[in-house]
Amino acid sequence: MGSLRGFGGALDWFWGSLDWFWGSLDWAEALLGLLQVPIFATTPLKLPSPKRPPLPSSPSHSSHRFPFQRGYPWIRGFSRDSAMAPSRSRSTQIPPCIPKRQLPPGYSDSLLFLCARRMVAQHPLPVLLPALPAHLYPILFQAAFLDGRPLVLRDLVTAWPFPVLNFQRLVGRRELLRDHPCKLCVQAVILAVVAQLRRDLEEPGRDSSGCRLRVLDVTGVPDDPAGRAPDGMSVWSGTVALAKACVEVSKHQREFQRRGSKRHKGRSGAATAAAAPQPPGVDVHADLFVNGTSYGILRDALQTGAAGPLRLKCREFQAEKLSLAGIVSLLESLDPSCVRRVDLRFRNLGLTGLSVILPHLSRFPELRSLKLQYSNVDVRRPTPESAIGIRCLAGQLGMLPSLRELNLGSSRLSGNLRQILCDLQAPLESLELAFCSLLPADLAFLSQSFHAPALKRLDLSGHDFSQSLLEPLRLLLEETSASLLHLDLMECRMADSHLDALLPTLRRCSRLRFLGLYGNSLSTAALKDLLQKTLELPDLRLVVYPFPVDCYKPEPPRRIPGSRRIYEEPMDGERLAAASAEISQLLANSGRTDLVWTYNPYGHGAMDYFSL
């Protein structure tokens, strides 16, 4: 009896799943019915001629119709059975109006996505949007963004039926955002939000568009520097665009309130205008990047727009070459509940400047990442002042309970790492100490600290591991081997013998994904040996190796054109090509198609802590 019940339950589940499939196909067919496009494009999609199996004779399966069939006469009488019957009159080609553009896997082979591309390509959406169910908006947004259709995006945002619009969740992986220039698309979304808020201010009770948007999340939109793509948007220009939008909406709100107070003359006029119903507004979650040029507009947006209809909520804050007072002013203006990273770079703060800035970071309870590279901290020669500054720095870092990533790159910390990290409340998971002039005692402390077993990312580039630092490094890697995902040892003066000493420990780093060895003096034979012995690391995806030493010409170094002090050794191009071919052949023979070996240190994108 129990087995019969189990079989009956499985059968019900099967028919339910099958009905869900036909229902999904109905929506695709309905979209195509709106567009007057045949449903099957068998050549590109390689779909077999469908043959629907007979369903049980029950009311729920006997007469299935399209979800919104009654409201559209031209779909009336078109059932799922007739849709699935093979017909000679149907085309076997994708309609020519769909743009032929290379799209990422998961998009181009989707029937629903092809329908969405057709719709955003040729039809005025304002006419069709009221008739479409809410769950079709995301696929239309994807199609419009990836095909670069800003006007369609504007219409979609104006009628967005959900409280949240998140770029990364809608478009997909970060690589898609990076590879599809999006300046006009992002601007269209921002302008649509601004226009909607202005209409809400002018007519507070109006809700004709049906827009329910309350949170616009544009975090994670990658940098597209000027020159790489003419229609790309850099992180700097994106910040300026958002700041200008916030200032514009706040200005419009003040003007509207001023006009309202004039209309209501008398003693209570201002109070009446202020008491008028205000729209709920939109919170914009963004990563903000600021320098001296964009400082003014961002300061105005954060200060005047904090209580306005369009409010900036910063997730990651990066400031370059900004004055000490400017940094403090912006930090004080940020909403403390959202900030997870502060990145202050290319500013010679020194211990004195850090002692001014760090107290303002304790107001961010979710701050997990702090980057202070190029801060010009130099404590190689201890003095009473530097000792006080180090104690102050350590105490202020200890006031950040959520801190998990710390970057002190290019600070000269010789012998002081213990004092700087001693007050941290939780173990670090990412520690970047490139070119920090560390001593053996610093690495010894790190290997014995509670940070070592938790480290996922470690950058010790720019240290001399050819002498006394090699053994402390090996011991540190032993302690981090169970957790380490990213190891950067670039320009560390390592030769074949030093790599050979580290190799047994490296092979125990079973979770390692990235290994950086660029700028070391390694031979082709050592690199081939490294490749063969690290193939057993299942998660390893990228190795950046140096130009093999046997590929350099026996000539004196040459000065790089345009530089007075930088020299490079002449490279034998044929030898380098041969060595690269040998490494590529070994990799191909291994079957590790997921592993990349390259001597190009650029263009791969650093593994971010929040992606580990």
C-alpha positions in Angstrom: 0.0 0.0 0.0 2.8 2.4 0.9 4.6 1.7 -2.4 1.4 2.5 -4.3 1.1 5.8 -2.4 4.7 6.6 -3.2 4.1 5.8 -6.9 1.0 8.0 -6.9 2.9 10.9 -5.3 5.7 10.5 -7.9 3.2 10.5 -10.7 1.5 13.6 -9.3 4.9 15.3 -9.1 5.7 14.3 -12.7 2.4 15.7 -14.1 2.9 18.9 -12.0 6.4 19.4 -13.4 5.2 18.7 -16.9 2.3 21.2 -16.5 4.8 23.8 -15.2 6.9 23.3 -18.3 3.9 23.7 -20.6 2.9 26.8 -18.6 6.4 28.3 -19.2 6.1 27.5 -22.9 2.7 29.2 -22.9 4.3 32.5 -21.7 6.9 32.2 -24.5 4.2 31.5 -27.0 2.2 34.4 -25.7 5.1 36.7 -26.1 5.5 35.5 -29.6 1.8 35.9 -30.2 2.1 39.5 -29.2 5.0 39.9 -31.6 3.4 37.7 -34.3 6.5 35.6 -34.6 6.4 31.8 -34.9 7.5 29.9 -31.8 10.0 27.4 -33.1 13.3 28.2 -34.7 14.6 24.7 -35.0 17.9 25.4 -36.9 19.7 27.7 -34.4 18.1 26.2 -31.3 18.3 22.6 -32.5 14.9 21.7 -30.9 13.3 18.4 -31.9 9.8 18.4 -33.2 7.8 18.3 -30.0 5.3 15.6 -29.4 3.2 16.1 -26.4 2.3 12.9 -24.5 -1.4 12.4 -23.7 -2.3 13.8 -20.3 -4.7 12.2 -17.8 -8.3 13.2 -18.5 -8.8 15.6 -15.7 -10.2 19.2 -15.6 -6.8 20.6 -14.8 -5.2 19.2 -17.9 -7.9 18.9 -20.5 -8.4 22.5 -21.6 -5.3 24.5 -20.9 -5.3 28.0 -22.3 -2.9 30.9 -22.3 -2.7 32.9 -19.1 -4.0 36.2 -20.5 -5.9 34.8 -23.5 -9.3 36.4 -22.6 -7.9 40.0 -22.7 -6.4 39.7 -26.2 -8.7 38.6 -29.0 -6.0 37.8 -31.4 -4.8 35.0 -29.1 -8.3 33.7 -28.5 -8.8 30.1 -29.7 -5.0 29.4 -29.6 -4.4 26.5 -27.2 -1.3 24.8 -26.1 -2.2 21.7 -28.2 -2.5 23.7 -31.4 0.7 25.5 -30.6 2.6 22.3 -30.2 1.3 20.6 -33.3 4.0 20.6 -36.0 3.1 22.9 -38.9 4.7 23.2 -42.3 3.9 26.9 -42.5 6.2 27.8 -39.6 9.6 29.2 -40.2 12.7 27.4 -39.2 14.9 30.5 -38.9 15.3 33.1 -36.2 13.5 36.3 -37.6 16.0 38.7 -39.1 15.0 41.5 -36.8 16.8 39.9 -33.9 20.3 41.4 -33.9 23.1 39.0 -34.5 25.3 39.6 -31.5 27.6 37.3 -29.6 25.9 36.6 -26.3 27.1 34.7 -23.3 26.1 31.0 -22.7 22.7 30.8 -21.1 21.2 33.7 -23.0 21.5 32.9 -26.7 19.9 29.4 -26.4 16.9 30.6 -24.4 13.6 30.8 -26.3 12.2 33.3 -23.8 15.3 35.4 -24.2 15.0 35.4 -28.0 11.4 36.6 -27.6 12.5 39.4 -25.3 15.2 40.5 -27.8 12.6 40.6 -30.5 10.3 42.7 -28.3 12.9 45.2 -27.2 14.2 45.5 -30.8 11.0 46.5 -32.6 8.1 47.4 -30.4 7.3 50.5 -28.3 7.2 49.1 -24.8 4.9 51.7 -23.2 2.0 50.2 -25.1 2.7 46.6 -24.1 4.1 46.9 -20.6 0.7 47.2 -18.8 -0.3 43.9 -20.4 2.8 42.0 -19.4 3.1 40.0 -16.1 5.7 41.3 -13.7 8.0 38.2 -14.0 8.8 39.1 -17.6 10.4 42.4 -16.7 13.8 41.0 -15.7 14.2 39.1 -19.0 13.3 42.2 -20.9 15.8 44.2 -18.8 18.5 41.6 -19.6 17.8 41.8 -23.3 17.7 45.6 -23.4 20.9 45.9 -21.5 23.0 43.3 -23.4 21.7 44.7 -26.7 22.4 48.3 -25.7 18.9 49.8 -25.8 18.8 52.7 -23.4 15.3 53.9 -24.4 13.8 50.5 -23.6 15.5 50.5 -20.3 14.0 53.9 -19.5 10.5 52.6 -20.2 11.1 49.4 -18.1 12.4 51.4 -15.1 9.5 53.8 -15.4 7.0 50.9 -14.8 9.3 48.7 -12.7 6.9 46.4 -10.7 9.4 45.4 -8.0 10.8 47.4 -5.0 14.4 46.5 -5.9 16.4 46.8 -9.2 19.8 45.2 -8.9 22.1 45.4 -11.9 24.3 42.4 -11.2 21.4 40.1 -10.3 19.5 41.1 -13.4 22.3 41.0 -16.0 24.2 38.2 -14.4 27.9 37.7 -13.9 30.3 40.6 -13.4 32.1 39.7 -16.6 28.9 40.4 -18.6 28.8 43.9 -17.2 32.4 44.4 -18.0 32.3 43.1 -21.5 29.2 45.0 -22.6 29.8 48.8 -22.7 27.0 50.2 -20.6 27.4 54.0 -20.3 24.2 55.0 -22.1 22.3 52.1 -20.4 23.3 53.1 -16.9 22.6 56.7 -17.7 19.2 55.8 -19.0 18.3 54.0 -15.8 19.5 56.9 -13.6 17.6 59.5 -15.7 14.4 57.3 -15.6 14.6 57.2 -11.8 15.1 61.0 -11.7 12.2 61.6 -14.0 9.9 59.4 -12.0 10.8 61.1 -8.7 10.2 64.5 -10.3 6.7 63.4 -11.4 6.1 62.1 -7.9 7.0 65.4 -6.4 4.8 67.3 -8.8 1.8 64.9 -8.4 2.2 63.2 -5.0 -0.9 61.0 -5.3 -0.4 59.9 -8.9 0.4 56.2 -9.4 -0.4 55.8 -13.1 2.9 54.2 -14.0 2.7 51.4 -11.4 6.4 51.9 -10.6 7.2 50.4 -7.2 11.0 51.0 -7.3 12.5 51.9 -3.9 16.1 50.6 -4.2 18.4 50.9 -7.2 21.5 48.8 -6.7 24.3 49.6 -9.1 27.1 48.1 -7.0 29.6 45.9 -8.8 29.5 47.7 -12.2 33.1 47.3 -13.2 35.5 50.0 -14.4 35.7 50.6 -18.1 38.5 53.2 -18.4 38.3 55.8 -21.2 39.9 54.5 -24.3 39.1 50.8 -23.9 35.6 51.3 -25.2 34.1 54.5 -26.5 30.7 53.9 -24.9 32.0 52.5 -21.7 31.5 54.1 -18.3 34.4 54.5 -15.8 33.8 54.2 -12.1 34.6 57.8 -11.7 32.1 59.1 -14.3 29.5 56.7 -12.8 29.9 58.3 -9.4 29.6 61.8 -10.9 26.4 60.8 -12.7 24.8 59.5 -9.6 25.9 62.5 -7.5 24.5 65.0 -10.1 21.2 63.1 -10.2 20.9 63.3 -6.4 21.6 67.0 -6.4 19.2 67.6 -9.2 16.3 65.8 -7.5 17.0 67.7 -4.2 17.0 71.0 -6.0 13.7 70.2 -7.7 12.3 69.2 -4.3 13.3 72.6 -2.8 11.8 74.5 -5.7 8.6 72.5 -5.4 8.4 73.3 -1.7 9.1 77.0 -2.4 6.3 77.2 -5.0 4.0 75.4 -2.6 4.7 77.9 0.2 4.0 80.8 -2.1 0.6 79.3 -3.1 -0.3 79.0 0.5 0.1 82.5 1.7 -0.2 83.5 5.3 1.4 82.4 8.5 1.0 78.7 8.0 2.1 78.7 4.3 5.5 77.2 4.9 4.1 74.6 7.3 1.4 73.6 4.9 4.0 73.1 2.1 6.3 71.1 4.4 3.3 69.0 5.6 2.4 68.0 2.0 2.8 64.2 1.4 6.3 63.4 0.2 7.1 60.5 -2.1 9.0 57.6 -0.4 12.0 58.2 -2.7 14.6 55.8 -3.9 17.8 54.6 -2.2 20.7 54.2 -4.6 23.3 51.6 -3.4 26.6 52.3 -5.2 30.4 52.0 -5.0 31.7 55.6 -4.9 35.1 56.6 -6.4 36.2 60.2 -5.8 39.3 62.4 -6.5 39.9 66.1 -6.4 37.8 66.7 -9.5 34.7 64.9 -8.3 34.9 65.8 -4.7 32.6 68.9 -4.7 29.6 67.3 -6.5 29.8 64.1 -4.3 30.0 66.2 -1.1 26.9 68.1 -2.2 25.1 64.9 -3.0 25.8 63.3 0.3 25.1 66.3 2.4 22.0 67.8 0.7 20.5 64.6 -0.6 20.7 62.6 2.6 17.0 63.5 3.4 16.0 63.9 -0.2 14.0 61.7 -2.5 17.2 60.2 -4.1 19.6 59.0 -1.4 23.1 57.6 -2.0 24.0 54.6 0.1 27.7 53.8 -0.3 28.9 50.2 -0.2 32.6 50.7 -1.2 34.4 54.1 -0.9 37.6 54.8 -2.7 39.4 58.1 -2.6 42.6 59.0 -4.6 44.8 62.0 -4.0 42.3 63.7 -1.8 43.1 66.1 1.0 42.9 65.0 4.6 40.0 67.4 5.3 38.2 66.2 2.2 38.4 62.5 3.2 37.1 63.2 6.7 34.3 65.3 5.3 33.1 62.6 3.0 33.5 59.8 5.5 31.3 61.8 8.0 28.6 62.2 5.3 28.3 58.4 4.4 25.5 56.3 5.7 27.2 54.2 8.3 25.0 51.1 7.9 26.1 50.2 4.3 29.9 50.7 4.1 31.9 47.5 3.8 35.2 48.8 2.3 37.2 52.0 2.5 40.1 52.4 0.1 42.5 55.4 0.5 45.3 55.3 -2.0 48.1 57.5 -3.4 47.9 59.9 -0.4 50.9 60.4 1.8 49.0 60.2 5.0 51.8 58.8 7.2 51.1 57.8 10.8 49.9 61.4 11.6 47.3 61.4 8.8 46.1 57.9 9.7 45.6 58.9 13.3 43.2 61.6 12.0 41.2 59.4 9.6 40.9 56.1 11.4 38.7 57.3 14.3 36.0 58.2 11.7 35.9 54.6 10.5 34.7 53.2 13.8 31.2 54.5 12.9 30.9 51.8 10.2 29.8 48.6 11.9 30.0 46.5 8.7 33.4 47.7 7.5 35.3 44.5 6.5 38.0 45.8 4.2 40.5 48.6 4.7 43.1 49.5 2.1 45.8 52.0 3.0 48.4 51.3 0.3 50.9 54.1 -0.5 50.2 55.9 2.8 53.9 56.7 3.3 54.2 55.0 6.6 57.9 54.4 7.4 58.9 53.0 10.8 62.1 51.3 9.9 64.0 53.6 12.2 62.2 53.6 15.6 61.7 57.0 17.3 59.5 58.0 20.3 57.1 59.6 17.9 56.8 56.5 15.6 56.3 54.3 18.7 53.3 56.5 19.8 52.0 56.5 16.2 52.2 52.7 16.0 50.3 52.3 19.3 47.7 54.7 18.1 47.3 52.9 14.7 47.0 49.5 16.4 44.4 50.8 18.8 42.3 52.3 16.1 42.4 49.2 14.0 41.2 47.3 17.1 38.1 49.5 17.1 37.0 47.9 13.8 35.3 44.6 14.9 34.3 43.4 11.5 37.6 44.0 9.8 38.7 41.0 7.7 40.9 42.5 5.0 43.8 44.9 5.5 46.2 46.3 2.8 49.2 48.2 4.0 51.1 47.9 0.7 54.3 50.0 0.3 54.5 50.9 4.0 57.9 50.2 5.5 57.0 48.2 8.6 60.3 46.5 9.4 59.9 44.6 12.7 56.6 46.3 13.7 54.0 43.9 12.3 53.2 42.4 15.7 52.6 45.8 17.2 50.3 47.0 14.4 48.1 43.8 14.4 48.1 43.1 18.1 44.7 44.7 18.9 42.6 43.2 16.1 39.5 41.5 17.5 39.1 38.9 14.8 41.5 37.1 12.5 42.2 38.6 9.1 41.3 36.6 6.0 43.1 38.9 3.5 46.5 40.5 4.2 48.4 42.5 1.6 51.9 43.5 2.6 53.6 44.1 -0.7 56.9 46.0 -0.6 56.6 46.5 3.2 60.3 45.7 4.0 59.4 42.9 6.4 61.9 41.1 8.5 62.1 37.4 9.5 60.6 38.3 12.9 57.5 39.7 11.1 56.8 36.5 9.2 57.5 34.5 12.3 54.9 36.4 14.2 52.4 36.0 11.4 52.9 32.3 11.2 52.3 32.0 15.0 49.3 34.4 15.1 45.6 33.5 15.0 45.5 35.1 11.5 47.5 32.4 9.8 44.9 29.6 9.8 42.2 32.0 8.5 44.2 33.7 5.7 42.6 33.2 2.2 44.6 35.9 0.4 48.2 36.7 1.1 50.4 39.2 -0.9 54.1 39.3 0.0 55.4 40.7 -3.3 58.5 42.8 -3.3 60.4 41.0 -0.6 63.8 39.2 -0.9 63.1 35.5 -0.4 66.5 34.5 -1.6 68.1 34.7 1.8 66.8 34.8 5.4 63.1 35.3 4.6 62.7 32.0 2.8 62.4 29.6 5.8 59.9 32.0 7.6 57.9 32.1 4.4 57.8 28.3 4.2 56.6 28.0 7.8 54.0 30.6 7.2 52.7 28.7 4.2 52.5 25.6 6.3 50.2 27.3 8.7 48.0 28.8 5.9 47.9 25.8 3.7 44.4 24.7 4.7 42.7 28.1 3.9 44.9 29.9 1.3 43.2 30.6 -2.0 45.4 33.5 -3.4 49.2 33.8 -3.1 51.2 36.6 -4.6 55.0 36.4 -4.6 55.9 38.7 -7.5 59.3 40.3 -7.7 60.7 38.3 -4.8 64.2 37.5 -6.2 63.5 33.8 -6.2 65.6 31.4 -8.3 65.0 27.8 -9.1 66.5 26.5 -5.8 64.2 28.8 -3.7 61.1 27.6 -5.6 62.2 24.0 -5.2 62.4 24.6 -1.4 58.9 26.0 -1.4 57.3 23.5 -3.8 56.4 20.8 -1.2 54.6 23.3 0.9 52.9 24.9 -2.1 51.5 21.4 -3.1 49.9 21.2 0.4 47.9 24.3 -0.3 45.0 22.2 -1.6 42.5 25.1 -2.1 44.9 27.4 -3.9 43.3 29.2 -6.9 45.9 31.8 -7.9 49.7 31.8 -7.8 51.6 34.9 -8.8 55.4 34.5 -9.5 55.9 37.2 -12.0 59.3 39.0 -11.9 61.3 36.1 -10.3 64.4 34.6 -11.8 63.1 31.1 -12.8 64.1 28.9 -15.7 61.9 27.1 -18.2 62.8 23.8 -16.6 61.8 25.0 -13.1 58.5 26.3 -14.5 57.7 23.1 -16.3 58.4 21.2 -13.1 56.2 23.5 -11.1 53.4 23.0 -13.6 53.6 19.2 -13.5 53.7 19.1 -9.7 50.8 21.6 -9.1 48.4 19.9 -11.6 47.1 18.0 -8.6 45.7 21.1 -7.0 42.1 20.8 -8.1 41.1 24.5 -7.5 44.1 26.1 -9.2 42.8 28.4 -12.0 45.5 30.9 -12.8 49.3 31.0 -12.6 51.2 34.2 -13.6 54.8 33.1 -14.3 57.9 35.2 -15.0 59.8 35.4 -18.3 62.2 32.5 -18.0 65.7 33.6 -17.3 67.0 31.4 -20.2 65.0 33.6 -22.6 66.9 36.8 -22.0 69.7 37.9 -24.4 73.2 38.0 -23.0 73.3 41.8 -23.4 73.5 44.6 -20.8 70.1 46.1 -19.7 68.6 48.8 -21.8 66.9 52.0 -20.5 63.1 52.0 -21.2 62.2 54.8 -23.7 60.8 57.8 -21.9 62.3 56.7 -18.5 65.5 57.9 -16.9 66.0 55.2 -14.2 64.1 52.1 -15.4 66.0 49.5 -17.3 65.0 46.2 -18.8 67.0 43.2 -20.0 66.6 42.5 -23.7 64.3 39.5 -24.4 64.9 36.8 -27.0 61.4 36.6 -28.6 62.0 33.2 -30.3 63.2 31.6 -27.1 60.2 33.0 -25.2 57.8 31.8 -27.8 59.4 28.3 -27.6 59.2 28.2 -23.8 55.6 29.4 -23.8 54.7 26.7 -26.4 56.3 24.0 -24.2 54.3 25.1 -21.2 51.1 25.3 -23.3 51.7 21.8 -24.6 52.2 20.4 -21.1 49.0 22.0 -20.0 47.1 20.7 -23.0 48.4 17.2 -22.4 47.3 17.3 -18.8 43.7 17.9 -19.8 43.3 20.8 -17.4 41.3 23.0 -19.6 40.2 25.1 -16.6 43.8 26.2 -15.8 45.6 29.2 -17.3 49.3 29.8 -17.3 50.4 33.2 -18.5 53.4 35.5 -18.3 51.1 38.6 -18.7 50.4 40.0 -15.3 47.7 42.4 -16.5 44.2 42.0 -17.8 43.1 39.1 -15.5 41.5 41.1 -12.7 42.7 40.6 -9.2 40.8 38.2 -7.1 38.7 40.4 -4.8 38.3 39.5 -1.2 34.5 39.6 -1.4 34.6 37.1 -4.3 36.7 34.5 -2.3 
